[in-house]
Amino acid sequence: MGDTEAKSVTGPLLEQRVWKIIVVGDLNTGKTSIIERYCDKHFIEYYRPTTGIDLKKKTINFDNKSIVLNIWDTAGTEKYQSLIQLYYRGAIGLFIIYDVTNLNSLHNLDTWMRNIDDFAPSNVVRILIGAKCDMESNRMVSIEEGKLVAKHFGIPFFEVSSKNNINVDDSFLKMVSMINEMESDNTIKKDFVILEDKLIGSDVDTLSKCNC
């Protein structure tokens, strides 16, 4: 692996980590597509709405560490907010997604950020994502507006396209590098392991994939 790129693990490493990453945002903002593109390197045009919570795992090699990313895909509807809030516990990274073709999804970021402030660890790494940047003819939110919102919240920002594979890997690499830097600064435990990273109860017995 190069110094600036995270790859799949191909051999034994010195250290191991398990990191819990949550992906949140409104319905149909492209959360599942982003996760699928990063984990499985493919794009599916349409998904059924995610019901509750879904989990994808990806193991990478970064900075002489074997890191298991437990990436939680969440529903974007109010019905599941109390369930999603349970999964904020123990999260080490959060992607907050809006859709550049949907102005309401940008306006609703304040609500998502309040929930994160209330229920996620105070030192969780946050990154703002503007999804579907390939859909220029339908764009409602400019990249400048996205940058201003990210500056307001004091977090990094990427526009991504799962369809055209734009900035998806880069946004995850940024997340991994920020968490790794935080570990190196001893602001979180170096032996951080998620002990409660599993589906909770019967509320999520039926999970399906979506473009949300």
Phi and psi in degrees as GROMACS dihedral restraints (atoms count N, CA, C in turn):
[ dihedral_restraints ]
;  ai    aj    ak    al  type     phi  dphi    fc
    3     4     5     6     1   -72.6    20    10
    4     5     6     7     1   166.2    20    10
    6     7     8     9     1   -67.9    20    10
    7     8     9    10     1   -22.9    20    10
    9    10    11    12     1  -112.4    20    10
   10    11    12    13     1    13.0    20    10
   12    13    14    15     1  -136.1    20    10
   13    14    15    16     1   137.2    20    10
   15    16    17    18     1   -93.4    20    10
   16    17    18    19     1   132.9    20    10
   18    19    20    21     1  -128.3    20    10
   19    20    21    22     1   170.6    20    10
   21    22    23    24     1   -65.1    20    10
   22    23    24    25     1   147.8    20    10
   24    25    26    27     1   -71.1    20    10
   25    26    27    28     1   133.3    20    10
   27    28    29    30     1  -121.0    20    10
   28    29    30    31     1    -4.2    20    10
   30    31    32    33     1  -163.3    20    10
   31    32    33    34     1   177.7    20    10
   33    34    35    36     1   -65.1    20    10
   34    35    36    37     1   145.9    20    10
   36    37    38    39     1  -126.9    20    10
   37    38    39    40     1   165.6    20    10
   39    40    41    42     1   -74.6    20    10
   40    41    42    43     1   -37.8    20    10
   42    43    44    45     1  -132.0    20    10
   43    44    45    46     1   157.1    20    10
   45    46    47    48     1  -129.8    20    10
   46    47    48    49     1   145.6    20    10
   48    49    50    51     1  -137.2    20    10
   49    50    51    52     1   155.5    20    10
   51    52    53    54     1  -128.4    20    10
   52    53    54    55     1   117.6    20    10
   54    55    56    57     1  -117.4    20    10
   55    56    57    58     1   134.0    20    10
   57    58    59    60     1   -99.0    20    10
   58    59    60    61     1   118.9    20    10
   60    61    62    63     1  -120.0    20    10
   61    62    63    64     1   131.7    20    10
   63    64    65    66     1  -111.8    20    10
   64    65    66    67     1   138.5    20    10
   66    67    68    69     1  -116.4    20    10
   67    68    69    70     1   118.2    20    10
   69    70    71    72     1  -126.9    20    10
   70    71    72    73     1   163.7    20    10
   72    73    74    75     1   152.3    20    10
   73    74    75    76     1   171.8    20    10
   75    76    77    78     1   -63.4    20    10
   76    77    78    79     1   166.1    20    10
   78    79    80    81     1   -58.5    20    10
   79    80    81    82     1   137.7    20    10
   81    82    83    84     1    65.7    20    10
   82    83    84    85     1    28.2    20    10
   84    85    86    87     1   -89.4    20    10
   85    86    87    88     1    -6.2    20    10
   87    88    89    90     1   100.7    20    10
   88    89    90    91     1    19.0    20    10
   90    91    92    93     1   -61.1    20    10
   91    92    93    94     1   -49.6    20    10
   93    94    95    96     1   -63.7    20    10
   94    95    96    97     1   -40.3    20    10
   96    97    98    99     1   -61.4    20    10
   97    98    99   100     1   -39.6    20    10
   99   100   101   102     1   -63.6    20    10
  100   101   102   103     1   -45.9    20    10
  102   103   104   105     1   -64.0    20    10
  103   104   105   106     1   -44.0    20    10
  105   106   107   108     1   -62.6    20    10
  106   107   108   109     1   -41.9    20    10
  108   109   110   111     1   -62.6    20    10
  109   110   111   112     1   -43.2    20    10
  111   112   113   114     1   -70.0    20    10
  112   113   114   115     1   -46.2    20    10
  114   115   116   117     1   -79.1    20    10
  115   116   117   118     1   -41.4    20    10
  117   118   119   120     1  -116.0    20    10
  118   119   120   121     1    -1.9    20    10
  120   121   122   123     1    61.8    20    10
  121   122   123   124     1    34.1    20    10
  123   124   125   126     1  -142.4    20    10
  124   125   126   127     1   166.7    20    10
  126   127   128   129     1  -129.4    20    10
  127   128   129   130     1   130.6    20    10
  129   130   131   132     1  -114.5    20    10
  130   131   132   133     1   129.3    20    10
  132   133   134   135     1   -61.0    20    10
  133   134   135   136     1   -43.3    20    10
  135   136   137   138     1  -129.6    20    10
  136   137   138   139     1   137.9    20    10
  138   139   140   141     1  -125.0    20    10
  139   140   141   142     1   150.0    20    10
  141   142   143   144     1   -74.1    20    10
  142   143   144   145     1   151.6    20    10
  144   145   146   147     1   -56.8    20    10
  145   146   147   148     1   136.3    20    10
  147   148   149   150     1   -64.9    20    10
  148   149   150   151     1   134.1    20    10
  150   151   152   153     1  -104.0    20    10
  151   152   153   154     1   107.9    20    10
  153   154   155   156     1    78.7    20    10
  154   155   156   157     1  -109.8    20    10
  156   157   158   159     1  -136.4    20    10
  157   158   159   160     1   142.5    20    10
  159   160   161   162     1  -132.5    20    10
  160   161   162   163     1   155.6    20    10
  162   163   164   165     1  -126.6    20    10
  163   164   165   166     1   133.0    20    10
  165   166   167   168     1  -123.1    20    10
  166   167   168   169     1   145.0    20    10
  168   169   170   171     1  -119.2    20    10
  169   170   171   172     1   139.9    20    10
  171   172   173   174     1  -142.2    20    10
  172   173   174   175     1   130.9    20    10
  174   175   176   177     1  -103.5    20    10
  175   176   177   178     1   128.4    20    10
  177   178   179   180     1  -126.4    20    10
  178   179   180   181     1   163.2    20    10
  180   181   182   183     1  -110.7    20    10
  181   182   183   184     1   118.6    20    10
  183   184   185   186     1  -145.4    20    10
  184   185   186   187     1   126.3    20    10
  186   187   188   189     1    52.5    20    10
  187   188   189   190     1    48.7    20    10
  189   190   191   192     1    59.7    20    10
  190   191   192   193     1    30.1    20    10
  192   193   194   195     1  -127.2    20    10
  193   194   195   196     1   143.9    20    10
  195   196   197   198     1   -95.0    20    10
  196   197   198   199     1   114.5    20    10
  198   199   200   201     1  -116.4    20    10
  199   200   201   202     1   121.2    20    10
  201   202   203   204     1   -91.7    20    10
  202   203   204   205     1   115.6    20    10
  204   205   206   207     1   -92.6    20    10
  205   206   207   208     1   114.0    20    10
  207   208   209   210     1   -93.2    20    10
  208   209   210   211     1   105.5    20    10
  210   211   212   213     1  -105.1    20    10
  211   212   213   214     1   113.0    20    10
  213   214   215   216     1   -96.4    20    10
  214   215   216   217     1   121.2    20    10
  216   217   218   219     1   -95.3    20    10
  217   218   219   220     1   125.1    20    10
  219   220   221   222     1  -114.2    20    10
  220   221   222   223     1   153.4    20    10
  222   223   224   225     1   -71.4    20    10
  223   224   225   226     1   149.4    20    10
  225   226   227   228     1  -100.5    20    10
  226   227   228   229     1    13.2    20    10
  228   229   230   231     1  -103.1    20    10
  229   230   231   232     1   152.5    20    10
  231   232   233   234     1   -60.8    20    10
  232   233   234   235     1   -28.6    20    10
  234   235   236   237     1   -53.9    20    10
  235   236   237   238     1   -34.5    20    10
  237   238   239   240     1  -103.0    20    10
  238   239   240   241     1    10.2    20    10
  240   241   242   243     1   -63.0    20    10
  241   242   243   244     1   -39.5    20    10
  243   244   245   246     1   -65.1    20    10
  244   245   246   247     1   -34.2    20    10
  246   247   248   249     1   -69.4    20    10
  247   248   249   250     1   -45.3    20    10
  249   250   251   252     1   -60.7    20    10
  250   251   252   253     1   -37.6    20    10
  252   253   254   255     1   -59.7    20    10
  253   254   255   256     1   -31.3    20    10
  255   256   257   258     1   -64.4    20    10
  256   257   258   259     1   -33.3    20    10
  258   259   260   261     1   -80.6    20    10
  259   260   261   262     1   -13.8    20    10
  261   262   263   264     1   -61.7    20    10
  262   263   264   265     1   -29.8    20    10
  264   265   266   267     1   -60.7    20    10
  265   266   267   268     1   129.7    20    10
  267   268   269   270     1    80.7    20    10
  268   269   270   271     1    -0.3    20    10
  270   271   272   273     1   -69.7    20    10
  271   272   273   274     1   141.1    20    10
  273   274   275   276     1  -110.5    20    10
  274   275   276   277     1   -15.2    20    10
  276   277   278   279     1  -148.3    20    10
  277   278   279   280     1   146.7    20    10
  279   280   281   282     1  -137.1    20    10
  280   281   282   283     1   126.0    20    10
  282   283   284   285     1   -98.4    20    10
  283   284   285   286     1   128.2    20    10
  285   286   287   288     1  -109.7    20    10
  286   287   288   289     1   118.7    20    10
  288   289   290   291     1  -109.5    20    10
  289   290   291   292     1   134.5    20    10
  291   292   293   294     1  -127.4    20    10
  292   293   294   295     1   165.4    20    10
  294   295   296   297     1  -105.8    20    10
  295   296   297   298     1   122.0    20    10
  297   298   299   300     1   -66.2    20    10
  298   299   300   301     1   -12.2    20    10
  300   301   302   303     1   -97.3    20    10
  301   302   303   304     1     3.6    20    10
  303   304   305   306     1  -133.7    20    10
  304   305   306   307     1   101.5    20    10
  306   307   308   309     1   -63.0    20    10
  307   308   309   310     1   -34.5    20    10
  309   310   311   312     1   -60.4    20    10
  310   311   312   313     1   -36.0    20    10
  312   313   314   315     1   -65.7    20    10
  313   314   315   316     1   -28.0    20    10
  315   316   317   318     1   -72.9    20    10
  316   317   318   319     1   -45.0    20    10
  318   319   320   321     1   -62.3    20    10
  319   320   321   322     1   -30.7    20    10
  321   322   323   324     1   -79.8    20    10
  322   323   324   325     1    -2.0    20    10
  324   325   326   327     1   -61.7    20    10
  325   326   327   328     1   -32.2    20    10
  327   328   329   330     1   -57.7    20    10
  328   329   330   331     1   -41.0    20    10
  330   331   332   333     1   -65.5    20    10
  331   332   333   334     1   -44.2    20    10
  333   334   335   336     1   -62.2    20    10
  334   335   336   337     1   -42.0    20    10
  336   337   338   339     1   -65.7    20    10
  337   338   339   340     1   -37.1    20    10
  339   340   341   342     1   -64.0    20    10
  340   341   342   343     1   -42.2    20    10
  342   343   344   345     1   -62.0    20    10
  343   344   345   346     1   -40.9    20    10
  345   346   347   348     1   -63.9    20    10
  346   347   348   349     1   -44.5    20    10
  348   349   350   351     1   -59.0    20    10
  349   350   351   352     1   -37.5    20    10
  351   352   353   354     1   -78.9    20    10
  352   353   354   355     1   -32.4    20    10
  354   355   356   357     1  -122.3    20    10
  355   356   357   358     1   -17.7    20    10
  357   358   359   360     1   -92.9    20    10
  358   359   360   361     1   159.0    20    10
  360   361   362   363     1   -56.8    20    10
  361   362   363   364     1   146.0    20    10
  363   364   365   366     1   -65.4    20    10
  364   365   366   367     1   -25.8    20    10
  366   367   368   369     1  -100.6    20    10
  367   368   369   370     1    15.4    20    10
  369   370   371   372     1   -62.8    20    10
  370   371   372   373     1   138.6    20    10
  372   373   374   375     1   -78.4    20    10
  373   374   375   376     1   129.7    20    10
  375   376   377   378     1  -119.3    20    10
  376   377   378   379     1   138.8    20    10
  378   379   380   381     1  -134.9    20    10
  379   380   381   382     1   133.5    20    10
  381   382   383   384     1   -93.3    20    10
  382   383   384   385     1   133.9    20    10
  384   385   386   387     1  -123.7    20    10
  385   386   387   388     1   127.0    20    10
  387   388   389   390     1   -98.2    20    10
  388   389   390   391     1   107.9    20    10
  390   391   392   393     1   -89.1    20    10
  391   392   393   394     1   161.1    20    10
  393   394   395   396     1    67.8    20    10
  394   395   396   397     1    38.2    20    10
  396   397   398   399     1   -70.1    20    10
  397   398   399   400     1    -8.1    20    10
  399   400   401   402     1   -74.2    20    10
  400   401   402   403     1   -16.9    20    10
  402   403   404   405     1   -91.1    20    10
  403   404   405   406     1    61.3    20    10
  405   406   407   408     1   -61.5    20    10
  406   407   408   409     1   -36.4    20    10
  408   409   410   411     1   -68.1    20    10
  409   410   411   412     1   -19.2    20    10
  411   412   413   414     1  -108.7    20    10
  412   413   414   415     1     8.0    20    10
  414   415   416   417     1   -63.3    20    10
  415   416   417   418     1   133.3    20    10
  417   418   419   420     1  -117.1    20    10
  418   419   420   421     1   -16.2    20    10
  420   421   422   423     1  -123.7    20    10
  421   422   423   424     1   121.2    20    10
  423   424   425   426     1   -75.7    20    10
  424   425   426   427     1   159.7    20    10
  426   427   428   429     1   -64.2    20    10
  427   428   429   430     1   -31.7    20    10
  429   430   431   432     1   -64.5    20    10
  430   431   432   433     1   -39.4    20    10
  432   433   434   435     1   -64.1    20    10
  433   434   435   436     1   -41.8    20    10
  435   436   437   438     1   -61.1    20    10
  436   437   438   439     1   -41.9    20    10
  438   439   440   441     1   -63.9    20    10
  439   440   441   442     1   -38.8    20    10
  441   442   443   444     1   -65.3    20    10
  442   443   444   445     1   -40.7    20    10
  444   445   446   447     1   -64.4    20    10
  445   446   447   448     1   -44.4    20    10
  447   448   449   450     1   -61.7    20    10
  448   449   450   451     1   -39.9    20    10
  450   451   452   453     1   -64.2    20    10
  451   452   453   454     1   -39.3    20    10
  453   454   455   456     1   -59.0    20    10
  454   455   456   457     1   -42.1    20    10
  456   457   458   459     1   -85.6    20    10
  457   458   459   460     1   -10.9    20    10
  459   460   461   462     1    71.6    20    10
  460   461   462   463     1    38.9    20    10
  462   463   464   465     1  -132.8    20    10
  463   464   465   466     1   158.9    20    10
  465   466   467   468     1   -65.4    20    10
  466   467   468   469     1   160.3    20    10
  468   469   470   471     1  -141.1    20    10
  469   470   471   472     1   137.5    20    10
  471   472   473   474     1  -136.1    20    10
  472   473   474   475     1   142.3    20    10
  474   475   476   477     1   -96.6    20    10
  475   476   477   478     1   134.9    20    10
  477   478   479   480     1  -131.5    20    10
  478   479   480   481     1   158.4    20    10
  480   481   482   483     1  -132.2    20    10
  481   482   483   484     1   115.5    20    10
  483   484   485   486     1   -69.0    20    10
  484   485   486   487     1   -36.6    20    10
  486   487   488   489     1   -63.2    20    10
  487   488   489   490     1   -47.3    20    10
  489   490   491   492     1   -98.2    20    10
  490   491   492   493     1     5.4    20    10
  492   493   494   495     1    56.1    20    10
  493   494   495   496     1    53.2    20    10
  495   496   497   498     1  -106.0    20    10
  496   497   498   499     1   118.8    20    10
  498   499   500   501     1    65.6    20    10
  499   500   501   502     1     7.5    20    10
  501   502   503   504     1   -67.3    20    10
  502   503   504   505     1   -53.6    20    10
  504   505   506   507     1   -61.7    20    10
  505   506   507   508     1   -38.5    20    10
  507   508   509   510     1   -63.8    20    10
  508   509   510   511     1   -38.3    20    10
  510   511   512   513     1   -68.4    20    10
  511   512   513   514     1   -38.8    20    10
  513   514   515   516     1   -70.1    20    10
  514   515   516   517     1   -37.3    20    10
  516   517   518   519     1   -61.9    20    10
  517   518   519   520     1   -40.3    20    10
  519   520   521   522     1   -62.0    20    10
  520   521   522   523     1   -43.7    20    10
  522   523   524   525     1   -59.4    20    10
  523   524   525   526     1   -48.7    20    10
  525   526   527   528     1   -62.2    20    10
  526   527   528   529     1   -43.5    20    10
  528   529   530   531     1   -67.2    20    10
  529   530   531   532     1   -36.6    20    10
  531   532   533   534     1   -68.4    20    10
  532   533   534   535     1   -41.3    20    10
  534   535   536   537     1   -65.3    20    10
  535   536   537   538     1   -42.8    20    10
  537   538   539   540     1   -61.4    20    10
  538   539   540   541     1   -41.3    20    10
  540   541   542   543     1   -64.8    20    10
  541   542   543   544     1   -38.3    20    10
  543   544   545   546     1   -64.9    20    10
  544   545   546   547     1   -39.9    20    10
  546   547   548   549     1   -62.1    20    10
  547   548   549   550     1   -43.8    20    10
  549   550   551   552     1   -63.1    20    10
  550   551   552   553     1   -29.8    20    10
  552   553   554   555     1   -84.6    20    10
  553   554   555   556     1     3.7    20    10
  555   556   557   558     1    60.9    20    10
  556   557   558   559     1    29.7    20    10
  558   559   560   561     1   -87.8    20    10
  559   560   561   562     1   -11.2    20    10
  561   562   563   564     1  -135.0    20    10
  562   563   564   565     1   164.3    20    10
  564   565   566   567     1   -65.2    20    10
  565   566   567   568     1   136.5    20    10
  567   568   569   570     1   -72.7    20    10
  568   569   570   571     1   -21.8    20    10
  570   571   572   573     1  -100.7    20    10
  571   572   573   574     1    30.9    20    10
  573   574   575   576     1   -57.7    20    10
  574   575   576   577     1   118.8    20    10
  576   577   578   579     1  -134.1    20    10
  577   578   579   580     1   135.5    20    10
  579   580   581   582     1   -81.6    20    10
  580   581   582   583     1   117.0    20    10
  582   583   584   585     1   -96.2    20    10
  583   584   585   586     1   -16.3    20    10
  585   586   587   588     1  -115.9    20    10
  586   587   588   589     1    25.3    20    10
  588   589   590   591     1   -83.3    20    10
  589   590   591   592     1    73.1    20    10
  591   592   593   594     1  -151.0    20    10
  592   593   594   595     1   162.8    20    10
  594   595   596   597     1   -66.5    20    10
  595   596   597   598     1   141.6    20    10
  597   598   599   600     1  -108.2    20    10
  598   599   600   601     1   115.1    20    10
  600   601   602   603     1    68.2    20    10
  601   602   603   604     1  -172.1    20    10
  603   604   605   606     1   -84.9    20    10
  604   605   606   607     1    -5.1    20    10
  606   607   608   609     1   -63.2    20    10
  607   608   609   610     1   -21.9    20    10
  609   610   611   612     1  -120.6    20    10
  610   611   612   613     1    32.5    20    10
  612   613   614   615     1   -63.2    20    10
  613   614   615   616     1   -36.3    20    10
  615   616   617   618     1  -111.6    20    10
  616   617   618   619     1   112.2    20    10
  618   619   620   621     1  -117.3    20    10
  619   620   621   622     1   136.5    20    10
  621   622   623   624     1  -137.0    20    10
  622   623   624   625     1   160.7    20    10
  624   625   626   627     1   -92.3    20    10
  625   626   627   628     1   155.7    20    10
  627   628   629   630     1  -151.4    20    10
  628   629   630   631     1   171.5    20    10
  630   631   632   633     1   -96.3    20    10
  631   632   633   634     1    53.0    20    10
